[in-house]
Amino acid sequence: MKTQLTLPSACTRICLATLLISAFGHWTTCFGQSDSESPGTQGNGDYTIGPDYEIDRDLTDLGNPKGKLFEFSMKLSDSKIFRGDDKTLDPRKPVRTERKIWVYVPAAYQDGTKAPILVTHDGPSRLELVRNAVDNLTISKDPNRKLPPFITIAVQNGGDDSYGSQRGLEYDTMSDRLARFINNEVLPAVLSHPEIKAAYPNIAFTDNPWGKAVMGCSSGGAAALTMGWFRPDLFRRLITYSGTFVDQQDHDAAEEAEYPLGAWEYHSGKKLIQNSEKKPLRIFTH
C-alpha cells in the first residue's frame, strides 16, 4: 500500500491553524515590501512581488485573557540523546551548553485536563503569533475557527547550522532521535518544572498522538516531518513550513547506511514516501 498524505480542510484542525500562523509570520517579513518599481520587459535583477501583506487580526493582540509564559533551560550535558559531544560534530561550529525551553499555557486551559500540545522547533521562533492565535481562537464563537486550548512548547536548537552542527544533528538526521528527545526528555522536564507545577499542580499532556503536533521551518520543517515519520506513535500532526528536504545529514551518522541522501530520500529515486506503508499522519506543507 502506498503512502497517502491527507490534508483536512476544516480550520478547527490544530495543524492547519498553526500552519497559517507560521505562514503569516514569515509573509509579514518576507513579502511586506513595496511593488511600485517595474522590472520592465527584461527585469532588473532585483524585484519584490507584492502586494503588501496585512496580518490576520487573529494573530494580533485583541485584548482577550492571557495565559502564562514560562522559560527555563536544559543542560545539553544532562541529555542522554543530544549531549553536544557527538563525534560527528565539527569543532569549528559552536554548541550551546544549555538550550532554552518556552512553554505557553493558554488562559482557557483547565488544570488537571490532558492538554493537546504543539512543539515548535528553533524556539522561540514566532511564538508571539502562536500565543495571540491561542488567546483569540480558543474562545472563538465560530465553530470553524475555534481551537482547543493546546499548550505550546518552543524548543531551542543546540546551536549553529548545516553539516557538522548540533542543530544539523538534531534536525537533519533521518531517525527517531529527535522524537525520542522531545518525548523522553523535554516533555517530562516541562511537566516537572517547579514554576509550572506551582501554577498548574495537575498539568498533564494528552496521551493521544493525534493531539500532539510539531511545527518547524527550514531544517526545522524537515525535522517536523521526520519526527512523525519515524514515530507516528508519538506525533501525528506535522507542519513543515518551507522545509529543506535535502541532504544535510552528517556523512558519519549511523543513519547514513540506510538513508545516504538524508531527507532527499523522501523524494529521491528511493521514493521513500511513495513506497512506504500508509502512516497515520496529517501533514501540512507550505
Stockholm file with secondary structure:
# STOCKHOLM 1.0

chainA/1-286         MKTQLTLPSACTRICLATLLISAFGHWTTCFGQSDSESPGTQGNGDYTIGPDYEIDRDLTDLGNPKGKLFEFSMKLSDSKIFRGDDKTLDPRKPVRTERKIWVYVPAAYQDGTKAPILVTHDGPSRLELVRNAVDNLTISKDPNRKLPPFITIAVQNGGDDSYGSQRGLEYDTMSDRLARFINNEVLPAVLSHPEIKAAYPNIAFTDNPWGKAVMGCSSGGAAALTMGWFRPDLFRRLITYSGTFVDQQDHDAAEEAEYPLGAWEYHSGKKLIQNSEKKPLRIFTH
#=GR chainA/1-286 SS CCCCCBCCCCTTSHHHHHHHHHHHHHHHHHSCSCCCSCCTTTCCSCCCCCCCCCCCGGGSCCSCCCCEEEEEEEEGGGCSSCCSCCTTSCTTSCCCSEEEEEEEECTTCCTTSEECEEEESSTTTTHHHHHHHHHHHTTCSCTTTCCCCCEEEEECCSSSCSTTSHHHHHHSCSSSHHHHHIIIIIHHHHHHCHHHHHHCTTCEECSCGGGEEEEEETHHHHHHHHHHHHCTTTCCEEEEESCCCSCCSCTTSGGGGTCTTGGGGGTSTTCHHHHSCCCSCEEEEC
#=GC SS_cons         CCCCCBCCCCTTSHHHHHHHHHHHHHHHHHSCSCCCSCCTTTCCSCCCCCCCCCCCGGGSCCSCCCCEEEEEEEEGGGCSSCCSCCTTSCTTSCCCSEEEEEEEECTTCCTTSEECEEEESSTTTTHHHHHHHHHHHTTCSCTTTCCCCCEEEEECCSSSCSTTSHHHHHHSCSSSHHHHHIIIIIHHHHHHCHHHHHHCTTCEECSCGGGEEEEEETHHHHHHHHHHHHCTTTCCEEEEESCCCSCCSCTTSGGGGTCTTGGGGGTSTTCHHHHSCCCSCEEEEC
//
